[in-house]
């Protein structure tokens, strides 16, 4: 049995919203459906008007690609984040997008707004957007969500290559800043994506492109996963570069459902003469740094002293960060490191709508499948459970029971 797999290749020219949408159309998504979705955005955003949204075939640096030609007018130079969320919600509802497509679209705009709020130290609902406040931002997001829905890719395993971001400096509404801009860094912060400069001293990855990728792909990989190519799409951007095509490539295919293998490091150390509070903080620091697993095992060491065995599993790229935290936070003087192979069941994080009373929430669920592609486990993200419990003033345990029951019937 095979399962759907997609690779978003942005290691050369980076990624922008229009490029990704164009690549998905080039790979077979209905251009008419995406065009209709883009035009619907103007009805939700006061002061905006779209005069043209067409997909055209072009040739750039010898590559045939699809390019979105978007022409619009927008009377507003800035909008609040909350206004953009309302407009996007209205557009998704008017189009009748599936719940997963709508959730993906809303998560994307919220990622952009959260990044801007962090940068400017403002509240999420009140932060003012400039470059991301016009109708073309909604067009990119809604167009991409519609194309993904049409290709039945939402819920599939999706990875990206490393992300080319470019170099040099950028000048925009807040002045001149180094490239990549702070919004790009905040969008990818804490996520499993590797950024690379690329071949141009210009912006290669836009905030909208970064937010779409961050909410769509599990992370970046150094090598393509095992895949049987089915569809290939090339999406071109509007910029012209010397020496390379400004194109993002999307590969869609099937991957045999089997145990996956990756390489990780296992780091161990013994810590004595410490407290439980210190160990708890150590777990938090290592987890925040991206460790896959942290285990603390109490024991007895020489001279009958109580001790803790700390075992950390992490990506090899995080080894130095893990060692630095261990040495600084635990006081240990040494650590043992092993490079090991790890076999894991295929898993994916999907968004599942859950209804409690009159309220509907989107819950992120990690789904694991066996070698035949059957679901053998579905675990809701407990942070989502805590948020729902707080909003409804319900015990988290009760919320978890309700969510688990609904997730079981939908995965």
C-alpha positions, 0 to 999 in steps of 0.5 A, spaced: 500 500 500 502 507 498 501 513 501 501 520 498 507 524 499 509 531 496 516 535 496 516 542 496 523 544 493 525 551 495 532 550 496 534 555 490 529 560 489 526 560 496 518 560 496 513 566 496 505 565 496 504 566 489 510 561 487 507 555 491 500 556 488 502 557 481 506 550 482 500 547 485 496 549 479 502 547 474 502 540 478 494 539 476 490 543 481 484 546 477 486 553 475 479 555 475 477 553 482 483 557 484 482 563 480 475 563 483 477 563 490 482 569 489 477 573 486 472 572 492 477 575 497 475 582 494 468 581 497 471 580 504 476 586 504 473 593 504 477 597 499 480 592 495 479 590 487 482 585 483 482 586 476 485 580 473 488 573 476 490 568 471 495 563 470 500 563 464 505 559 462 512 562 461 519 560 460 525 562 465 532 560 464 530 554 460 524 552 465 517 551 463 513 554 469 506 557 471 506 564 473 500 567 477 498 574 474 495 578 479 492 585 478 489 589 483 488 595 487 487 596 494 485 603 498 488 601 505 496 601 506 495 598 513 490 593 516 489 590 523 491 583 524 484 581 527 481 585 520 485 580 516 483 574 520 475 576 519 476 577 512 480 570 511 474 567 515 469 570 511 472 568 504 473 561 506 466 560 509 463 563 502 467 558 498 465 553 502 472 550 503 473 544 507 475 544 514 482 542 513 483 547 508 480 553 512 484 551 518 490 551 514 489 558 511 487 561 518 493 558 521 497 561 516 495 568 517 495 567 524 502 565 523 504 572 520 500 576 525 504 572 531 510 574 528 509 581 526 506 582 534 512 579 537 517 583 532 513 590 534 511 588 541 504 589 540 497 585 541 495 580 536 489 583 535 491 590 534 498 589 531 498 593 524 500 590 518 503 593 512 506 589 506 501 583 509 495 587 509 493 587 502 488 583 498 494 579 495 496 576 501 489 573 502 489 571 495 496 567 496 493 564 502 486 562 499 489 560 492 494 555 496 489 552 500 484 551 494 489 548 490 491 543 496 484 541 497 483 540 489 489 535 489 487 532 496 494 534 499 491 536 506 493 531 511 498 528 506 505 527 508 509 533 506 516 535 507 521 541 504 528 542 502 532 547 506 529 554 504 533 559 500 532 566 503 537 570 500 542 575 503 543 583 503 538 588 505 531 589 505 528 596 505 520 596 507 515 600 511 519 600 517 526 602 514 532 598 512 533 591 515 538 585 514 535 579 509 532 575 512 527 579 515 525 578 522 518 576 520 521 570 516 526 568 522 520 568 527 515 564 523 521 559 522 523 559 530 522 553 533 520 549 527 524 544 523 526 548 517 534 549 515 535 556 512 540 557 507 542 564 504 542 562 496 545 565 490 542 572 490 543 578 495 535 579 495 529 577 498 528 570 496 523 567 501 517 572 503 513 572 510 507 569 506 511 564 503 514 562 509 508 562 513 504 557 508 510 552 508 511 552 516 503 550 516 504 545 511 510 541 511 513 537 517 520 540 516 526 540 511 530 534 509 537 534 506 535 529 501 528 527 498 524 521 501 523 515 497 517 517 492 514 515 486 513 521 482 506 522 479 506 530 478 511 535 478 509 542 478 513 549 477 511 555 480 515 562 477 515 568 481 516 575 478 523 577 480 528 575 475 535 573 477 542 572 473 544 564 474 538 561 476 530 560 475 526 564 480 522 557 481 519 553 486 518 546 484 513 541 487 513 534 487 507 529 488 507 522 488 506 515 492 511 513 498 511 505 500 508 505 507 513 502 511 517 504 517 521 510 516 528 511 518 532 517 521 539 518 524 539 521 531 544 522 537 543 519 544 546 524 549 547 521 556 550 524 563 549 522 570 547 528 575 548 528 582 548 533 588 542 537 585 534 538 586 528 536 582 526 543 581 533 543 577 531 537 573 525 540 571 528 546 568 533 542 565 527 538 561 524 544 559 530 547 556 532 541 552 525 540 550 524 548 548 531 547 544 528 541 540 530 535 543 525 529 541 525 526 548 528 527 554 528 522 560 530 523 567 531 516 571 533 516 578 538 511 581 544 510 586 551 511 584 558 510 588 558 511 595 550 510 595 549 517 593 542 519 589 543 520 582 539 522 576 541 519 569 539 524 564 538 521 557 536 526 551 534 524 544 535 529 539 537 531 531 544 530 530 544 538 528 542 539 535 548 536 539 552 542 540 545 545 543 544 539 547 551 539 550 551 546 552 544 546 556 546 540 559 553 543 562 550 550 563 544 547 567 545 541 570 553 542 572 555 535 569 562 535 567 561 530 561 556 526 557 556 520 553 554 521 545 552 515 541 549 516 533 544 511 532 539 509 527 531 510 529 526 506 526 519 510 526 512 509 524 509 513 519 506 519 522 503 526 521 500 532 524 493 533 522 487 538 524 481 535 526 475 540 528 472 538 534 465 541 537 463 541 544 457 544 546 456 550 541 463 551 540 468 548 534 475 548 535 481 546 531 485 541 534 492 538 532 492 531 532 498 526 531 496 520 527 501 514 527 499 508 521 502 501 521 505 498 515 498 497 511 496 504 512 491 503 518 491 508 523 493 505 530 494 511 534 491 518 534 494 523 540 491 530 540 496 536 542 495 537 549 496 544 549 490 545 545 486 541 550 489 546 555 486 552 551 479 549 550 479 547 557 481 554 559 476 557 554 470 553 556 472 553 564 472 545 564 477 540 567 482 538 562 481 531 563 474 531 561 475 535 555 481 530 553 475 525 553 471 529 549 476 530 544 479 523 543 472 520 542 471 525 536 478 524 533 477 517 533 471 517 529 474 522 524 481 519 523 
